Amino acid sequence: MIKALVVYKELVDGGHPLLDDYWVEKSKIVEVEKETDINKVSNHIINIKIL
């Protein structure tokens, strides 16, 4: 198992048609079998650090 810290961005809905949507940067630690499985965490990955 490989542990990795994944930093990604997520689009947050403004909640009203007159409010703009905005991007939030989030991170989480994931355990995967192969390095390529990290791609399934999010579509907008910014940074990956193997722990």
C-alpha distance matrix in Angstrom:
0.0 3.8 6.6 9.9 13.4 15.2 19.0 21.0 24.5 25.9 29.5 31.4 34.6 37.8 39.0 42.4 43.7 45.5 42.4 40.0 36.3 34.1 30.6 28.4 25.5 22.5 19.0 15.9 12.5 9.9 6.2 5.7 4.9 7.6 9.6 12.4 11.1 11.9 15.5 15.7 15.6 19.1 21.9 23.0 20.2 21.9 19.3 15.6 14.4 11.2 10.9
3.8 0.0 3.8 6.5 10.2 12.1 15.9 18.1 21.8 23.6 27.3 29.3 32.6 35.7 37.2 40.6 41.8 43.3 40.1 37.6 34.0 31.5 27.9 25.7 22.6 19.8 16.3 13.6 10.2 8.1 5.5 5.3 6.1 7.1 7.5 10.9 10.1 9.8 13.5 14.4 14.0 17.1 19.7 20.4 17.3 18.6 15.8 12.0 10.7 7.4 7.6
6.6 3.8 0.0 3.8 7.1 9.6 13.2 15.8 19.5 21.3 25.1 26.9 30.3 33.2 34.7 38.2 39.6 40.9 37.6 35.2 31.6 29.0 25.4 22.9 19.7 16.8 13.1 10.4 6.8 5.7 4.5 6.6 9.0 10.0 9.5 12.5 11.3 9.8 13.6 14.3 12.9 15.9 18.8 19.0 15.8 16.7 13.9 10.4 8.8 6.1 5.4
9.9 6.5 3.8 0.0 3.8 6.1 9.7 12.4 16.2 18.4 22.1 24.2 27.7 30.5 32.3 35.6 36.9 38.0 34.7 32.1 28.6 25.8 22.2 19.8 16.5 13.9 10.3 8.3 5.6 5.5 6.5 8.1 10.9 10.8 8.9 11.6 10.8 8.2 11.6 12.9 11.1 13.4 16.1 15.8 12.4 13.0 10.1 6.7 5.5 4.3 5.3
13.4 10.2 7.1 3.8 0.0 3.8 6.6 9.9 13.4 15.8 19.6 21.4 25.1 27.6 29.6 32.9 34.3 35.2 31.7 29.1 25.8 22.8 19.2 16.5 13.1 10.5 6.9 5.8 4.5 6.5 9.1 11.1 14.3 14.1 11.9 13.9 13.0 9.7 12.4 13.6 10.9 12.5 15.2 14.2 10.8 10.9 8.2 5.8 5.1 6.4 7.0
15.2 12.1 9.6 6.1 3.8 0.0 3.8 6.4 10.1 12.5 16.3 18.4 22.1 24.7 26.8 30.0 31.1 32.1 28.8 26.1 22.6 19.8 16.1 13.9 10.6 8.4 5.5 5.6 6.2 7.3 10.4 11.6 14.9 14.2 11.6 12.6 11.7 8.0 9.7 11.1 8.2 9.0 11.5 10.4 7.1 7.8 6.1 4.7 6.6 8.7 10.4
19.0 15.9 13.2 9.7 6.6 3.8 0.0 3.8 7.1 10.1 13.8 15.9 19.6 22.0 24.4 27.4 28.5 29.2 25.7 22.9 19.6 16.6 12.8 10.6 7.1 5.8 4.3 6.8 8.9 10.7 14.1 15.3 18.6 17.7 14.8 15.4 14.7 10.9 11.6 13.0 9.9 9.3 11.1 8.9 6.1 5.5 5.1 6.3 8.6 11.6 13.2
21.0 18.1 15.8 12.4 9.9 6.4 3.8 0.0 3.8 6.7 10.3 12.9 16.5 19.0 21.5 24.4 25.2 26.1 22.8 19.9 16.5 13.7 10.0 8.5 5.8 5.5 6.0 8.6 11.3 12.4 15.8 16.5 19.7 18.7 15.9 15.6 14.8 11.2 10.7 11.7 8.8 6.8 8.1 5.6 4.2 5.0 6.9 8.8 11.8 14.6 16.6
24.5 21.8 19.5 16.2 13.4 10.1 7.1 3.8 0.0 3.8 6.9 9.6 13.1 15.5 18.2 20.9 21.6 22.3 19.1 16.1 12.7 9.9 6.2 5.5 4.4 5.9 8.3 11.3 14.5 15.6 19.1 19.8 23.1 22.1 19.3 18.6 17.7 14.4 13.3 13.8 11.1 8.2 8.6 5.6 6.6 7.0 9.9 12.4 15.4 18.4 20.2
25.9 23.6 21.3 18.4 15.8 12.5 10.1 6.7 3.8 0.0 3.8 6.4 9.8 12.6 14.9 17.8 18.7 19.8 16.7 14.1 10.4 8.4 5.5 5.3 6.4 7.2 10.1 12.5 15.9 16.7 20.2 20.9 24.2 23.5 21.2 20.1 18.7 15.8 14.4 14.0 11.4 8.4 8.9 7.2 9.3 10.6 13.4 15.5 18.5 21.1 22.7
29.5 27.3 25.1 22.1 19.6 16.3 13.8 10.3 6.9 3.8 0.0 3.8 6.5 9.4 11.9 14.4 15.0 16.2 13.3 10.6 6.8 5.8 4.6 6.4 9.0 10.5 13.8 16.2 19.6 20.4 23.8 24.4 27.6 26.8 24.6 23.2 21.8 19.1 17.3 16.7 14.5 11.3 10.9 9.5 12.3 13.5 16.7 19.0 22.2 24.8 26.5
31.4 29.3 26.9 24.2 21.4 18.4 15.9 12.9 9.6 6.4 3.8 0.0 3.8 6.4 8.6 11.6 13.0 14.1 11.0 9.2 5.7 5.4 6.0 6.9 10.3 11.5 15.0 17.3 20.9 21.9 25.5 26.4 29.8 29.4 27.4 26.2 24.5 21.8 20.4 19.4 16.9 14.1 14.3 13.1 15.6 16.5 19.5 21.7 24.5 27.1 28.4
34.6 32.6 30.3 27.7 25.1 22.1 19.6 16.5 13.1 9.8 6.5 3.8 0.0 3.8 5.4 8.1 9.4 11.1 8.5 7.6 4.8 6.9 9.0 10.5 14.0 15.3 18.7 20.8 24.4 25.2 28.6 29.4 32.7 32.4 30.5 29.0 27.2 24.8 23.1 21.9 19.7 16.9 16.7 16.0 18.8 19.9 23.0 25.3 28.2 30.7 32.1
37.8 35.7 33.2 30.5 27.6 24.7 22.0 19.0 15.5 12.6 9.4 6.4 3.8 0.0 3.8 5.6 7.5 8.1 5.1 5.3 4.6 7.1 10.3 11.9 15.7 17.3 21.0 23.4 27.1 28.2 31.7 32.8 36.1 35.8 33.7 32.4 30.7 28.2 26.5 25.4 23.1 20.3 20.1 18.8 21.6 22.2 25.3 27.8 30.6 33.3 34.5
39.0 37.2 34.7 32.3 29.6 26.8 24.4 21.5 18.2 14.9 11.9 8.6 5.4 3.8 0.0 3.8 7.0 8.6 6.8 8.5 8.1 10.8 13.6 14.7 18.4 19.5 23.0 24.9 28.5 29.5 32.9 34.0 37.3 37.3 35.6 34.1 32.1 29.8 28.3 26.8 24.5 22.0 22.1 21.3 24.1 25.1 28.1 30.3 33.0 35.5 36.5
42.4 40.6 38.2 35.6 32.9 30.0 27.4 24.4 20.9 17.8 14.4 11.6 8.1 5.6 3.8 0.0 3.8 5.5 5.3 8.1 9.2 12.4 15.7 17.5 21.2 22.7 26.3 28.4 32.1 33.0 36.4 37.3 40.6 40.3 38.5 36.9 35.1 32.8 31.0 29.6 27.6 24.9 24.5 23.7 26.7 27.6 30.8 33.2 36.0 38.7 39.8
43.7 41.8 39.6 36.9 34.3 31.1 28.5 25.2 21.6 18.7 15.0 13.0 9.4 7.5 7.0 3.8 0.0 3.8 5.6 7.6 9.3 13.0 16.4 18.8 22.5 24.3 27.9 30.2 33.8 34.5 37.9 38.5 41.6 41.0 39.1 37.2 35.7 33.5 31.3 30.1 28.5 25.5 24.5 23.8 27.1 27.9 31.4 34.0 37.0 39.8 41.3
45.5 43.3 40.9 38.0 35.2 32.1 29.2 26.1 22.3 19.8 16.2 14.1 11.1 8.1 8.6 5.5 3.8 0.0 3.8 6.6 9.6 12.8 16.5 19.0 22.7 25.0 28.7 31.3 35.0 36.1 39.5 40.3 43.5 42.9 40.7 39.0 37.6 35.2 33.1 32.2 30.4 27.2 26.2 25.0 28.1 28.5 31.9 34.7 37.7 40.7 42.1
42.4 40.1 37.6 34.7 31.7 28.8 25.7 22.8 19.1 16.7 13.3 11.0 8.5 5.1 6.8 5.3 5.6 3.8 0.0 3.8 6.6 9.4 13.2 15.4 19.1 21.4 25.1 27.8 31.6 32.9 36.4 37.4 40.7 40.1 37.8 36.4 35.0 32.4 30.5 29.7 27.6 24.5 23.8 22.3 25.1 25.3 28.6 31.5 34.3 37.3 38.6
40.0 37.6 35.2 32.1 29.1 26.1 22.9 19.9 16.1 14.1 10.6 9.2 7.6 5.3 8.5 8.1 7.6 6.6 3.8 0.0 3.8 6.4 10.1 12.9 16.5 19.1 22.8 25.7 29.4 30.6 34.2 34.9 38.2 37.3 34.9 33.4 32.3 29.6 27.6 27.2 25.1 21.8 20.8 19.0 21.9 22.0 25.4 28.4 31.3 34.4 36.0
36.3 34.0 31.6 28.6 25.8 22.6 19.6 16.5 12.7 10.4 6.8 5.7 4.8 4.6 8.1 9.2 9.3 9.6 6.6 3.8 0.0 3.8 7.1 10.0 13.5 15.9 19.5 22.3 25.9 27.0 30.5 31.2 34.4 33.6 31.3 29.8 28.6 25.9 24.0 23.4 21.3 18.1 17.2 15.6 18.5 18.9 22.3 25.1 28.1 31.1 32.7
34.1 31.5 29.0 25.8 22.8 19.8 16.6 13.7 9.9 8.4 5.8 5.4 6.9 7.1 10.8 12.4 13.0 12.8 9.4 6.4 3.8 0.0 3.8 6.7 10.1 12.9 16.6 19.6 23.3 24.7 28.3 29.2 32.5 31.7 29.1 28.0 26.9 23.9 22.3 22.1 19.7 16.5 15.9 13.7 16.1 15.9 19.2 22.2 25.0 28.1 29.6
30.6 27.9 25.4 22.2 19.2 16.1 12.8 10.0 6.2 5.5 4.6 6.0 9.0 10.3 13.6 15.7 16.4 16.5 13.2 10.1 7.1 3.8 0.0 3.8 6.7 9.6 13.2 16.4 19.9 21.3 24.9 25.8 29.1 28.2 25.5 24.6 23.6 20.5 19.0 19.1 16.6 13.5 13.0 10.4 12.4 12.2 15.4 18.3 21.2 24.3 25.9
28.4 25.7 22.9 19.8 16.5 13.9 10.6 8.5 5.5 5.3 6.4 6.9 10.5 11.9 14.7 17.5 18.8 19.0 15.4 12.9 10.0 6.7 3.8 0.0 3.8 6.4 10.1 13.3 17.0 18.8 22.6 23.9 27.4 26.8 24.3 23.8 22.6 19.2 18.4 18.5 15.4 12.9 13.5 10.9 11.9 11.6 14.1 16.7 19.1 22.2 23.3
25.5 22.6 19.7 16.5 13.1 10.6 7.1 5.8 4.4 6.4 9.0 10.3 14.0 15.7 18.4 21.2 22.5 22.7 19.1 16.5 13.5 10.1 6.7 3.8 0.0 3.8 7.0 10.6 14.1 16.2 19.9 21.3 24.8 24.1 21.4 21.4 20.4 16.8 16.5 17.0 13.7 11.7 12.7 9.8 9.6 8.7 10.7 13.2 15.4 18.6 19.7
22.5 19.8 16.8 13.9 10.5 8.4 5.8 5.5 5.9 7.2 10.5 11.5 15.3 17.3 19.5 22.7 24.3 25.0 21.4 19.1 15.9 12.9 9.6 6.4 3.8 0.0 3.8 7.1 10.7 12.9 16.7 18.4 22.1 21.9 19.5 19.7 18.3 14.7 15.1 15.2 11.6 10.5 12.6 10.4 9.6 9.6 10.6 12.0 13.9 16.6 17.4
19.0 16.3 13.1 10.3 6.9 5.5 4.3 6.0 8.3 10.1 13.8 15.0 18.7 21.0 23.0 26.3 27.9 28.7 25.1 22.8 19.5 16.6 13.2 10.1 7.0 3.8 0.0 3.8 7.1 9.7 13.4 15.4 19.1 19.0 16.8 17.6 16.1 12.5 13.7 14.1 10.4 10.4 13.1 11.4 9.5 9.6 9.2 9.5 10.8 13.2 13.7
15.9 13.6 10.4 8.3 5.8 5.6 6.8 8.6 11.3 12.5 16.2 17.3 20.8 23.4 24.9 28.4 30.2 31.3 27.8 25.7 22.3 19.6 16.4 13.3 10.6 7.1 3.8 0.0 3.8 6.4 10.1 12.6 16.3 16.9 15.3 16.4 14.3 11.2 13.2 13.0 9.4 10.8 14.1 13.4 11.2 12.1 11.1 10.1 10.7 12.0 12.0
12.5 10.2 6.8 5.6 4.5 6.2 8.9 11.3 14.5 15.9 19.6 20.9 24.4 27.1 28.5 32.1 33.8 35.0 31.6 29.4 25.9 23.3 19.9 17.0 14.1 10.7 7.1 3.8 0.0 3.8 7.0 10.0 13.6 14.5 13.3 15.1 13.0 10.3 13.2 13.2 10.2 12.6 16.0 15.6 12.9 13.9 12.0 9.8 9.4 9.6 9.0
9.9 8.1 5.7 5.5 6.5 7.3 10.7 12.4 15.6 16.7 20.4 21.9 25.2 28.2 29.5 33.0 34.5 36.1 32.9 30.6 27.0 24.7 21.3 18.8 16.2 12.9 9.7 6.4 3.8 0.0 3.8 6.4 10.1 11.4 10.7 12.3 9.8 7.8 11.1 10.7 8.4 11.5 15.0 15.5 13.0 14.8 13.1 10.4 10.6 9.8 9.9
6.2 5.5 4.5 6.5 9.1 10.4 14.1 15.8 19.1 20.2 23.8 25.5 28.6 31.7 32.9 36.4 37.9 39.5 36.4 34.2 30.5 28.3 24.9 22.6 19.9 16.7 13.4 10.1 7.0 3.8 0.0 3.8 7.1 9.1 9.7 11.7 9.2 8.6 12.2 11.8 10.6 14.1 17.4 18.3 15.8 17.7 15.6 12.4 12.0 10.0 9.9
5.7 5.3 6.6 8.1 11.1 11.6 15.3 16.5 19.8 20.9 24.4 26.4 29.4 32.8 34.0 37.3 38.5 40.3 37.4 34.9 31.2 29.2 25.8 23.9 21.3 18.4 15.4 12.6 10.0 6.4 3.8 0.0 3.8 5.7 6.9 8.6 6.2 6.8 10.3 10.0 10.1 13.7 16.4 17.9 15.5 17.8 16.0 12.7 12.9 10.7 11.7
4.9 6.1 9.0 10.9 14.3 14.9 18.6 19.7 23.1 24.2 27.6 29.8 32.7 36.1 37.3 40.6 41.6 43.5 40.7 38.2 34.4 32.5 29.1 27.4 24.8 22.1 19.1 16.3 13.6 10.1 7.1 3.8 0.0 3.8 7.0 8.6 7.1 9.1 12.1 12.1 13.1 16.6 18.8 20.6 18.3 20.6 18.6 15.2 15.2 12.5 13.6
7.6 7.1 10.0 10.8 14.1 14.2 17.7 18.7 22.1 23.5 26.8 29.4 32.4 35.8 37.3 40.3 41.0 42.9 40.1 37.3 33.6 31.7 28.2 26.8 24.1 21.9 19.0 16.9 14.5 11.4 9.1 5.7 3.8 0.0 3.8 5.4 5.6 7.7 10.2 11.2 12.7 15.6 17.3 18.9 16.5 18.7 16.8 13.5 13.9 11.5 13.6
9.6 7.5 9.5 8.9 11.9 11.6 14.8 15.9 19.3 21.2 24.6 27.4 30.5 33.7 35.6 38.5 39.1 40.7 37.8 34.9 31.3 29.1 25.5 24.3 21.4 19.5 16.8 15.3 13.3 10.7 9.7 6.9 7.0 3.8 0.0 3.8 5.4 5.8 8.2 10.3 11.4 13.7 15.1 16.2 13.4 15.3 13.3 10.1 10.9 9.2 12.0
12.4 10.9 12.5 11.6 13.9 12.6 15.4 15.6 18.6 20.1 23.2 26.2 29.0 32.4 34.1 36.9 37.2 39.0 36.4 33.4 29.8 28.0 24.6 23.8 21.4 19.7 17.6 16.4 15.1 12.3 11.7 8.6 8.6 5.4 3.8 0.0 3.8 5.3 5.9 8.1 10.3 12.1 12.9 14.6 12.6 15.1 14.0 11.6 13.4 12.4 15.4
11.1 10.1 11.3 10.8 13.0 11.7 14.7 14.8 17.7 18.7 21.8 24.5 27.2 30.7 32.1 35.1 35.7 37.6 35.0 32.3 28.6 26.9 23.6 22.6 20.4 18.3 16.1 14.3 13.0 9.8 9.2 6.2 7.1 5.6 5.4 3.8 0.0 3.8 5.3 5.7 7.8 10.5 12.1 14.3 12.6 15.5 14.6 12.2 13.9 12.9 15.3
11.9 9.8 9.8 8.2 9.7 8.0 10.9 11.2 14.4 15.8 19.1 21.8 24.8 28.2 29.8 32.8 33.5 35.2 32.4 29.6 25.9 23.9 20.5 19.2 16.8 14.7 12.5 11.2 10.3 7.8 8.6 6.8 9.1 7.7 5.8 5.3 3.8 0.0 3.8 5.4 5.6 8.1 10.1 11.5 9.2 12.0 11.0 8.7 10.8 10.6 13.1
15.5 13.5 13.6 11.6 12.4 9.7 11.6 10.7 13.3 14.4 17.3 20.4 23.1 26.5 28.3 31.0 31.3 33.1 30.5 27.6 24.0 22.3 19.0 18.4 16.5 15.1 13.7 13.2 13.2 11.1 12.2 10.3 12.1 10.2 8.2 5.9 5.3 3.8 0.0 3.8 5.5 6.3 7.1 9.2 7.9 11.2 11.3 10.2 13.1 13.6 16.5
15.7 14.4 14.3 12.9 13.6 11.1 13.0 11.7 13.8 14.0 16.7 19.4 21.9 25.4 26.8 29.6 30.1 32.2 29.7 27.2 23.4 22.1 19.1 18.5 17.0 15.2 14.1 13.0 13.2 10.7 11.8 10.0 12.1 11.2 10.3 8.1 5.7 5.4 3.8 0.0 3.8 5.7 7.5 10.3 9.9 13.6 14.0 12.8 15.6 15.8 18.1
15.6 14.0 12.9 11.1 10.9 8.2 9.9 8.8 11.1 11.4 14.5 16.9 19.7 23.1 24.5 27.6 28.5 30.4 27.6 25.1 21.3 19.7 16.6 15.4 13.7 11.6 10.4 9.4 10.2 8.4 10.6 10.1 13.1 12.7 11.4 10.3 7.8 5.6 5.5 3.8 0.0 3.8 7.2 9.0 8.2 11.7 12.1 11.1 13.8 14.4 16.3
19.1 17.1 15.9 13.4 12.5 9.0 9.3 6.8 8.2 8.4 11.3 14.1 16.9 20.3 22.0 24.9 25.5 27.2 24.5 21.8 18.1 16.5 13.5 12.9 11.7 10.5 10.4 10.8 12.6 11.5 14.1 13.7 16.6 15.6 13.7 12.1 10.5 8.1 6.3 5.7 3.8 0.0 3.8 5.6 6.1 9.7 11.3 11.6 14.8 16.3 18.6
21.9 19.7 18.8 16.1 15.2 11.5 11.1 8.1 8.6 8.9 10.9 14.3 16.7 20.1 22.1 24.5 24.5 26.2 23.8 20.8 17.2 15.9 13.0 13.5 12.7 12.6 13.1 14.1 16.0 15.0 17.4 16.4 18.8 17.3 15.1 12.9 12.1 10.1 7.1 7.5 7.2 3.8 0.0 3.8 6.0 9.6 11.9 12.9 16.6 18.4 21.0
23.0 20.4 19.0 15.8 14.2 10.4 8.9 5.6 5.6 7.2 9.5 13.1 16.0 18.8 21.3 23.7 23.8 25.0 22.3 19.0 15.6 13.7 10.4 10.9 9.8 10.4 11.4 13.4 15.6 15.5 18.3 17.9 20.6 18.9 16.2 14.6 14.3 11.5 9.2 10.3 9.0 5.6 3.8 0.0 3.8 6.4 9.5 11.5 15.2 17.6 20.3
20.2 17.3 15.8 12.4 10.8 7.1 6.1 4.2 6.6 9.3 12.3 15.6 18.8 21.6 24.1 26.7 27.1 28.1 25.1 21.9 18.5 16.1 12.4 11.9 9.6 9.6 9.5 11.2 12.9 13.0 15.8 15.5 18.3 16.5 13.4 12.6 12.6 9.2 7.9 9.9 8.2 6.1 6.0 3.8 0.0 3.8 6.0 7.7 11.4 13.9 16.6
21.9 18.6 16.7 13.0 10.9 7.8 5.5 5.0 7.0 10.6 13.5 16.5 19.9 22.2 25.1 27.6 27.9 28.5 25.3 22.0 18.9 15.9 12.2 11.6 8.7 9.6 9.6 12.1 13.9 14.8 17.7 17.8 20.6 18.7 15.3 15.1 15.5 12.0 11.2 13.6 11.7 9.7 9.6 6.4 3.8 0.0 3.8 7.2 10.5 13.7 16.4
19.3 15.8 13.9 10.1 8.2 6.1 5.1 6.9 9.9 13.4 16.7 19.5 23.0 25.3 28.1 30.8 31.4 31.9 28.6 25.4 22.3 19.2 15.4 14.1 10.7 10.6 9.2 11.1 12.0 13.1 15.6 16.0 18.6 16.8 13.3 14.0 14.6 11.0 11.3 14.0 12.1 11.3 11.9 9.5 6.0 3.8 0.0 3.8 6.8 10.2 12.9
15.6 12.0 10.4 6.7 5.8 4.7 6.3 8.8 12.4 15.5 19.0 21.7 25.3 27.8 30.3 33.2 34.0 34.7 31.5 28.4 25.1 22.2 18.3 16.7 13.2 12.0 9.5 10.1 9.8 10.4 12.4 12.7 15.2 13.5 10.1 11.6 12.2 8.7 10.2 12.8 11.1 11.6 12.9 11.5 7.7 7.2 3.8 0.0 3.8 6.6 9.6
14.4 10.7 8.8 5.5 5.1 6.6 8.6 11.8 15.4 18.5 22.2 24.5 28.2 30.6 33.0 36.0 37.0 37.7 34.3 31.3 28.1 25.0 21.2 19.1 15.4 13.9 10.8 10.7 9.4 10.6 12.0 12.9 15.2 13.9 10.9 13.4 13.9 10.8 13.1 15.6 13.8 14.8 16.6 15.2 11.4 10.5 6.8 3.8 0.0 3.8 6.3
11.2 7.4 6.1 4.3 6.4 8.7 11.6 14.6 18.4 21.1 24.8 27.1 30.7 33.3 35.5 38.7 39.8 40.7 37.3 34.4 31.1 28.1 24.3 22.2 18.6 16.6 13.2 12.0 9.6 9.8 10.0 10.7 12.5 11.5 9.2 12.4 12.9 10.6 13.6 15.8 14.4 16.3 18.4 17.6 13.9 13.7 10.2 6.6 3.8 0.0 3.8
10.9 7.6 5.4 5.3 7.0 10.4 13.2 16.6 20.2 22.7 26.5 28.4 32.1 34.5 36.5 39.8 41.3 42.1 38.6 36.0 32.7 29.6 25.9 23.3 19.7 17.4 13.7 12.0 9.0 9.9 9.9 11.7 13.6 13.6 12.0 15.4 15.3 13.1 16.5 18.1 16.3 18.6 21.0 20.3 16.6 16.4 12.9 9.6 6.3 3.8 0.0
